[in-house]
Each structure stands twice: as structure tokens, then as C-alpha cells.
Amino acid sequence: MNVREGTKRMRRLGQAMFIAPILAWVLYNLYEIQPTFTHSGFSGIEYHFSLRMFVIMIVCACPGAILWAAGWVVEGFAKDAK
């Protein structure tokens, strides 16, 4: 496999690993906020669970961000080598 193709795949995989947990957290929050528009009450339980999900999302998104950044670094070194 070519170095450029490998870095391209690294960046895409890292981007997907970074965006997927964030998107899941945002969609969950939208799903939980929706009943508050139809009902008058809001339970604090959903809020605390959302904060826990935020921490889990950060933990899951970090390897993707690292892989994404590593792809940029390797691509930069590959450009200098030619």
C-alpha cells in the first residue's frame, strides 16, 4: 500500500472514530430533549445520565482524534521524503 493511501485511510478512520461518539451523544440529547417540549416536567436523571454519556463520548473519541492527527503527521513526513 502506498504511504499516501495509508495516511488517507488513517485520517478517514480517525475522523469516523472521532465523529461517531459525538454524533451519538448529540442524537441522544435531542431524543431526550424532545419530550420536554410536549410535557411540562424535566427530570434531572436524564441530565446526569447525559453528563455520564458525555464523559464516555470523550473517552471513545480520543483514540479517533489521535489517529486522525497521526495520519496528518505521517502524511507530512511522506511529502518531505519525496
PALO-913413 format. One record per residue: residue number from 1; residue in three letters; x, y, z of N, C-alpha, C, O in turn. Coordinates in pm, 1 decimal, m for minus. Layout:
BEGIN
<NUM, 'Ala', <X, Y, Z>, <X, Y, Z>, <X, Y, Z>, <X, Y, Z>>
...
END
This chain:
BEGIN
<1, 'Met', <84.8, m117.9, 0.0>, <0.0, 0.0, 0.0>, <89.1, 123.9, 0.0>, <192.6, 128.4, 66.6>>
<2, 'Asn', <47.6, 220.6, m73.9>, <118.3, 346.8, m83.5>, <106.5, 423.3, 49.5>, <6.0, 411.8, 119.7>>
<3, 'Val', <208.7, 500.1, 82.7>, <207.2, 577.7, 207.8>, <92.7, 677.8, 206.8>, <24.6, 695.1, 307.9>>
<4, 'Arg', <71.4, 742.7, 95.7>, <m37.4, 841.0, 87.4>, <m174.0, 774.5, 104.2>, <m262.0, 829.1, 170.8>>
<5, 'Glu', <m191.4, 658.4, 44.7>, <m318.7, 586.8, 60.8>, <m336.7, 542.0, 206.3>, <m447.7, 546.0, 259.4>>
<6, 'Gly', <m229.0, 500.0, 269.4>, <m236.8, 460.2, 409.8>, <m272.4, 576.0, 501.5>, <m353.3, 560.7, 593.0>>
<7, 'Thr', <m212.3, 691.6, 477.4>, <m244.4, 807.4, 561.0>, <m386.1, 855.7, 535.5>, <m453.9, 902.2, 627.2>>
<8, 'Lys', <m430.9, 844.8, 411.4>, <m569.0, 882.9, 379.2>, <m667.4, 794.7, 454.6>, <m767.1, 842.8, 508.5>>
<9, 'Arg', <m638.3, 665.7, 457.7>, <m724.7, 572.5, 531.3>, <m716.8, 596.9, 682.2>, <m817.6, 587.4, 752.2>>
<10, 'Met', <m597.1, 628.3, 731.8>, <m582.9, 659.4, 874.7>, <m666.4, 780.9, 912.3>, <m735.6, 780.0, 1014.1>>
<11, 'Arg', <m660.0, 885.5, 830.0>, <m736.3, 1007.1, 858.4>, <m886.0, 981.1, 854.0>, <m959.9, 1029.2, 940.0>>
<12, 'Arg', <m931.5, 905.7, 754.9>, <m1075.2, 877.5, 744.2>, <m1124.6, 793.1, 860.9>, <m1230.7, 820.6, 916.7>>
<13, 'Leu', <m1048.6, 690.7, 898.1>, <m1087.7, 607.0, 1011.0>, <m1086.2, 686.9, 1140.5>, <m1178.4, 675.2, 1221.2>>
<14, 'Gly', <m983.1, 767.7, 1161.6>, <m976.3, 851.4, 1280.7>, <m1089.5, 952.0, 1286.0>, <m1144.6, 978.6, 1392.8>>
<15, 'Gln', <m1124.2, 1008.1, 1171.4>, <m1234.4, 1103.4, 1165.4>, <m1365.5, 1034.5, 1201.3>, <m1446.0, 1089.8, 1276.3>>
<16, 'Ala', <m1387.4, 915.2, 1149.0>, <m1510.3, 841.0, 1180.2>, <m1514.7, 802.0, 1328.2>, <m1619.9, 809.5, 1391.7>>
<17, 'Met', <m1400.1, 760.2, 1382.7>, <m1394.5, 723.3, 1524.1>, <m1414.2, 844.5, 1614.3>, <m1460.7, 830.5, 1727.5>>
<18, 'Phe', <m1379.8, 961.9, 1565.8>, <m1396.6, 1084.5, 1643.6>, <m1540.1, 1136.9, 1634.9>, <m1597.5, 1179.7, 1735.1>>
<19, 'Ile', <m1596.6, 1133.2, 1515.9>, <m1728.3, 1192.8, 1495.1>, <m1841.5, 1102.8, 1542.8>, <m1943.6, 1153.6, 1589.0>>
<20, 'Ala', <m1827.0, 971.0, 1533.3>, <m1935.4, 879.1, 1569.4>, <m1981.5, 893.6, 1715.1>, <m2102.2, 903.8, 1737.2>>
<21, 'Pro', <m1893.3, 895.2, 1815.5>, <m1942.1, 913.5, 1952.3>, <m2004.2, 1049.9, 1976.3>, <m2101.0, 1061.4, 2051.5>>
<22, 'Ile', <m1949.6, 1153.9, 1913.2>, <m2006.3, 1287.1, 1929.2>, <m2146.3, 1291.7, 1868.7>, <m2238.4, 1347.1, 1928.7>>
<23, 'Leu', <m2161.9, 1233.8, 1750.6>, <m2292.3, 1230.0, 1685.8>, <m2391.9, 1149.7, 1768.2>, <m2507.6, 1189.5, 1781.2>>
<24, 'Ala', <m2348.4, 1037.0, 1824.0>, <m2437.2, 956.2, 1908.5>, <m2482.0, 1034.6, 2031.3>, <m2598.6, 1027.0, 2070.2>>
<25, 'Trp', <m2391.2, 1109.9, 2092.7>, <m2426.0, 1188.4, 2211.2>, <m2524.8, 1300.8, 2175.5>, <m2620.2, 1325.7, 2249.1>>
<26, 'Val', <m2501.1, 1367.3, 2063.1>, <m2591.4, 1474.8, 2020.6>, <m2730.1, 1418.3, 1989.2>, <m2831.0, 1475.6, 2030.3>>
<27, 'Leu', <m2735.7, 1306.7, 1916.8>, <m2865.2, 1246.6, 1885.3>, <m2937.2, 1199.7, 2010.9>, <m3059.2, 1213.0, 2020.8>>
<28, 'Tyr', <m2863.6, 1145.1, 2106.5>, <m2926.7, 1104.7, 2232.3>, <m2985.8, 1225.1, 2304.3>, <m3097.7, 1218.3, 2355.2>>
<29, 'Asn', <m2911.4, 1335.0, 2308.9>, <m2962.4, 1454.9, 2375.6>, <m3085.1, 1510.8, 2304.6>, <m3178.8, 1556.3, 2370.1>>
<30, 'Leu', <m3085.7, 1508.0, 2173.5>, <m3203.9, 1552.8, 2100.6>, <m3323.4, 1462.7, 2129.4>, <m3436.4, 1510.2, 2140.6>>
<31, 'Tyr', <m3298.3, 1333.0, 2141.2>, <m3404.8, 1238.2, 2172.9>, <m3458.2, 1262.6, 2314.1>, <m3578.6, 1251.5, 2336.9>>
<32, 'Glu', <m3371.3, 1295.2, 2407.9>, <m3414.4, 1319.2, 2545.7>, <m3479.9, 1455.8, 2563.3>, <m3567.6, 1471.2, 2648.4>>
<33, 'Ile', <m3439.4, 1554.2, 2485.2>, <m3497.4, 1687.8, 2497.9>, <m3637.4, 1692.8, 2437.4>, <m3720.8, 1771.1, 2482.7>>
<34, 'Gln', <m3664.4, 1612.0, 2337.5>, <m3792.1, 1614.3, 2267.2>, <m3911.6, 1601.8, 2360.5>, <m4007.0, 1677.5, 2342.3>>
<35, 'Pro', <m3914.3, 1510.9, 2460.7>, <m4031.8, 1504.9, 2548.6>, <m4052.3, 1630.6, 2633.6>, <m4163.8, 1656.1, 2679.2>>
<36, 'Thr', <m3948.1, 1708.2, 2655.2>, <m3964.8, 1829.0, 2736.2>, <m4048.8, 1933.2, 2664.3>, <m4105.7, 2022.0, 2727.8>>
<37, 'Phe', <m4056.9, 1922.9, 2532.7>, <m4141.5, 2016.5, 2458.3>, <m4289.0, 1977.7, 2468.0>, <m4376.6, 2063.3, 2455.9>>
<38, 'Thr', <m4316.9, 1848.8, 2489.8>, <m4456.1, 1804.5, 2496.7>, <m4505.9, 1795.1, 2640.3>, <m4626.3, 1805.2, 2664.0>>
<39, 'His', <m4416.1, 1775.8, 2736.5>, <m4454.7, 1767.3, 2878.0>, <m4394.2, 1885.1, 2953.2>, <m4296.2, 1944.9, 2908.7>>
<40, 'Ser', <m4451.6, 1916.7, 3063.9>, <m4403.7, 2033.4, 3137.7>, <m4286.0, 2002.0, 3229.7>, <m4211.1, 2092.9, 3265.5>>
<41, 'Gly', <m4267.6, 1875.6, 3269.0>, <m4162.8, 1843.9, 3365.0>, <m4034.6, 1797.0, 3299.4>, <m4034.9, 1743.9, 3188.4>>
<42, 'Phe', <m3925.6, 1817.9, 3370.4>, <m3795.7, 1769.7, 3324.0>, <m3726.1, 1705.5, 3442.3>, <m3708.8, 1768.4, 3546.7>>
<43, 'Ser', <m3686.8, 1581.8, 3426.3>, <m3621.7, 1509.3, 3534.2>, <m3471.6, 1532.9, 3528.0>, <m3412.8, 1535.6, 3419.8>>
<44, 'Gly', <m3411.1, 1549.5, 3642.2>, <m3266.9, 1567.7, 3647.2>, <m3189.9, 1440.4, 3618.8>, <m3069.4, 1445.3, 3594.2>>
<45, 'Ile', <m3258.1, 1325.5, 3621.8>, <m3191.6, 1197.5, 3597.2>, <m3135.2, 1193.7, 3455.7>, <m3022.7, 1148.4, 3434.6>>
<46, 'Glu', <m3213.2, 1241.5, 3358.7>, <m3165.2, 1241.0, 3220.3>, <m3042.8, 1331.1, 3205.6>, <m2950.6, 1300.4, 3130.0>>
<47, 'Tyr', <m3042.9, 1442.6, 3278.5>, <m2930.6, 1535.2, 3270.6>, <m2801.9, 1470.8, 3322.2>, <m2696.1, 1484.6, 3260.8>>
<48, 'His', <m2811.2, 1400.3, 3435.6>, <m2692.3, 1335.0, 3490.6>, <m2646.2, 1221.3, 3401.0>, <m2526.1, 1199.3, 3385.2>>
<49, 'Phe', <m2741.2, 1148.5, 3341.9>, <m2702.7, 1042.0, 3250.1>, <m2636.4, 1100.4, 3126.1>, <m2543.1, 1041.8, 3071.3>>
<50, 'Ser', <m2685.1, 1216.9, 3082.0>, <m2624.9, 1282.4, 2967.2>, <m2481.3, 1324.4, 2997.7>, <m2394.8, 1314.9, 2910.7>>
<51, 'Leu', <m2455.1, 1370.3, 3118.8>, <m2317.7, 1406.3, 3155.9>, <m2227.5, 1283.8, 3158.2>, <m2111.9, 1290.2, 3116.4>>
<52, 'Arg', <m2281.1, 1171.6, 3207.3>, <m2202.2, 1047.0, 3204.5>, <m2174.6, 1005.1, 3060.7>, <m2064.1, 962.0, 3027.6>>
<53, 'Met', <m2275.3, 1018.0, 2976.1>, <m2255.1, 984.2, 2835.0>, <m2153.2, 1077.0, 2770.4>, <m2079.1, 1034.9, 2681.5>>
<54, 'Phe', <m2148.5, 1203.0, 2813.8>, <m2050.6, 1297.0, 2760.3>, <m1908.7, 1251.5, 2793.9>, <m1819.5, 1257.6, 2709.2>>
<55, 'Val', <m1888.2, 1206.5, 2916.4>, <m1756.1, 1157.9, 2956.5>, <m1719.0, 1033.8, 2875.8>, <m1605.4, 1021.2, 2830.1>>
<56, 'Ile', <m1813.8, 942.8, 2858.0>, <m1788.5, 822.3, 2778.3>, <m1758.7, 860.6, 2633.9>, <m1671.4, 801.5, 2570.4>>
<57, 'Met', <m1831.3, 959.8, 2582.0>, <m1809.0, 1005.7, 2445.6>, <m1668.0, 1061.3, 2429.9>, <m1602.1, 1034.6, 2329.3>>
<58, 'Ile', <m1621.3, 1137.4, 2526.7>, <m1485.8, 1192.4, 2520.3>, <m1382.0, 1080.3, 2520.2>, <m1285.8, 1083.8, 2443.5>>
<59, 'Val', <m1402.4, 981.3, 2606.5>, <m1308.6, 868.6, 2614.4>, <m1306.5, 791.0, 2483.3>, <m1200.1, 748.5, 2438.2>>
<60, 'Cys', <m1422.3, 772.3, 2422.0>, <m1429.4, 697.6, 2295.9>, <m1377.6, 779.5, 2177.4>, <m1327.3, 722.0, 2080.9>>
<61, 'Ala', <m1388.9, 910.5, 2182.8>, <m1347.3, 995.5, 2071.2>, <m1196.8, 1022.5, 2071.1>, <m1141.1, 1055.5, 1966.4>>
<62, 'Cys', <m1130.2, 1009.4, 2184.8>, <m987.0, 1040.6, 2192.3>, <m899.1, 953.3, 2101.1>, <m812.4, 1007.9, 2032.9>>
<63, 'Pro', <m917.3, 821.0, 2096.8>, <m833.8, 743.0, 2004.0>, <m854.1, 783.0, 1858.3>, <m759.2, 781.5, 1779.9>>
<64, 'Gly', <m975.7, 818.4, 1821.9>, <m1001.0, 863.4, 1685.5>, <m930.0, 993.3, 1655.3>, <m875.2, 1010.8, 1546.4>>
<65, 'Ala', <m930.4, 1085.0, 1751.2>, <m860.6, 1212.2, 1731.3>, <m710.3, 1189.9, 1719.3>, <m643.7, 1255.0, 1638.8>>
<66, 'Ile', <m657.8, 1099.6, 1797.9>, <m514.0, 1069.2, 1791.2>, <m478.6, 1007.2, 1656.7>, <m377.4, 1042.5, 1596.1>>
<67, 'Leu', <m562.7, 914.2, 1610.0>, <m538.3, 850.2, 1480.2>, <m549.8, 951.3, 1366.8>, <m471.6, 947.5, 1271.8>>
<68, 'Trp', <m646.1, 1040.8, 1376.5>, <m664.7, 1145.2, 1276.0>, <m540.6, 1234.5, 1269.4>, <m490.0, 1263.7, 1161.1>>
<69, 'Ala', <m492.7, 1277.2, 1385.2>, <m373.0, 1362.0, 1389.3>, <m249.5, 1286.3, 1341.8>, <m164.1, 1343.4, 1273.9>>
<70, 'Ala', <m239.5, 1158.8, 1376.7>, <m124.5, 1078.9, 1332.1>, <m123.2, 1065.9, 1180.1>, <m16.7, 1066.4, 1118.5>>
<71, 'Gly', <m239.1, 1054.6, 1120.8>, <m246.3, 1049.3, 974.2>, <m192.5, 1176.0, 910.8>, <m123.2, 1170.4, 809.2>>
<72, 'Trp', <m224.3, 1291.0, 970.5>, <m171.5, 1417.3, 918.3>, <m19.6, 1424.3, 933.8>, <50.7, 1470.0, 843.7>>
<73, 'Val', <29.6, 1379.4, 1047.1>, <174.8, 1384.0, 1071.7>, <248.6, 1292.7, 975.6>, <348.8, 1332.8, 916.3>>
<74, 'Val', <200.0, 1170.2, 959.6>, <266.8, 1075.4, 868.4>, <260.8, 1126.8, 725.7>, <357.5, 1112.5, 650.8>>
<75, 'Glu', <149.8, 1185.9, 687.3>, <139.2, 1240.5, 551.3>, <239.1, 1354.8, 532.6>, <298.7, 1368.6, 425.8>>
<76, 'Gly', <257.0, 1435.9, 635.5>, <355.3, 1544.3, 626.8>, <497.1, 1493.0, 609.0>, <574.2, 1548.8, 530.9>>
<77, 'Phe', <532.4, 1385.4, 682.0>, <664.8, 1326.6, 665.5>, <678.7, 1260.4, 529.4>, <787.2, 1261.0, 471.1>>
<78, 'Ala', <570.8, 1203.6, 478.2>, <577.7, 1137.5, 347.6>, <597.6, 1240.1, 236.5>, <664.2, 1209.9, 137.5>>
<79, 'Lys', <542.7, 1359.0, 249.9>, <560.2, 1463.0, 148.1>, <705.0, 1510.7, 142.7>, <756.6, 1539.8, 34.8>>
<80, 'Asp', <771.2, 1519.0, 259.0>, <909.9, 1562.9, 264.2>, <1004.3, 1457.5, 210.2>, <1113.0, 1491.2, 163.2>>
<81, 'Ala', <966.2, 1331.4, 215.4>, <1055.4, 1224.2, 172.6>, <1070.4, 1218.8, 20.5>, <1171.9, 1170.5, m29.6>>
<82, 'Lys', <971.9, 1267.2, m52.5>, <979.5, 1258.7, m198.5>, <1045.8, 1376.5, m260.3>, <1059.1, 1382.8, m382.5>>
END
